Amino acid sequence: MDRTNRIKLAAVGVAVLAAVVASVEFLAMRNYRETVILGPSVSEVRKLSQYEPSLSGTPNDVNIYIMDSGKPGGTVMVLGGTHPEEPVGPIAAHILVENARLEAGRLVVVTRANRSASLYSRNGEAYPNFFRVKTDWGEKKWRLGDRGGSPLDSWPDPEVYVHWPSHQMLAYMDIRNLNRTWPGRADGLLTERTTFGLMNFIRQEKVDMLIDLHEAELEYPVENTIVAHEKAQEIAAMASMMLTAQEFAVPIGMEFSPKALHGLSHREVGDYSEAMSILFEVAEPMLDRIRGVTDESLLMEGKDDFVVEAGKHGLLYAPMDEKGWPIEVRVGRHLSTILQCIDIFSMMTPDRSVTVSGVPRYAEVIEKGPGAFLKDPAQAEKIAQD
Ligand SMILES: [Zn+2]
């Protein structure tokens, strides 16, 4: 064998080795199951395929955790994991399922709204595969995932994604983005069928308010805010005023869901059901393009010198300093915002009220950390897996 061929053979060997190492890591991520401890008020765990049968056997036949007080009232639904690279959604959703006590009405939680998107990682961005929260009993671990569903589960993407039923043309990969496929359709691709199933649940179960949990890069203008469908505007406005005045160090704003922008939960759920729909955003520095090393500590601690520098140049829509945006601040904000919106909704519509206790608010999550509210699976009576 001449020298050129030996170099070629060595290059193939290195490539194969890299592929094997990567495959082992990606398979471990795809096969990892997250444990959810069923808290004191969980009365039932349903499957989304009950509402859209074609999801049966797919990664998006997700668990729907139902907490029923057994007393009359309304129904509030919370979605975590719409975008898995925004970890506060699943963490806050687990805290709700494991701790909430329902005294009136029902609280329904989905911890992994687009589960397929949590089963793979973003190409070329070196995202960590997992994230962990420290607790008294050890670490609780989740898959990180990407913004859209895995191409292994939904393929091929169209040249242009034509949103149903508006016919608005969107970027091709957004056909796998759960927050661009509402209200969905039964004969669409996986993510469209997922939102279709969620819409069926919302209509059949008479959900009064849908809350969709997100995080956003500081370079993005829709930040630290509540985006509200017109039906939810009063609740969002009151919640933003009260939380800003009484609880949060950085104010939470309120904005209107644009009528001409389609596929988003805050627009379509309100338009295609009786429910009012709202979406929360909080700052996550790891999502910023300008960030430094993309690792688990940036994800969880939210500290980054490059993002701080961008702030000094006036390029950000959220304050940023050396303290960053740690996970306890982000989880605490979302939990307080959920509880505040539920309280205001219950005050405005007493016959559909939902009363929740046992869920920590902002100050308590910052003081004790989110791990203090995650239960030990070894001590749990009932668990489920996502
Ligand atoms: Zn998001």
Boltz pocket constraint, residues with backbone or C-beta under 6 A from the ligand:
constraints:
  - pocket:
      binder: B
      contacts: [[A, 82], [A, 83], [A, 86], [A, 213], [A, 214], [A, 215]]
      max_distance: 6.0
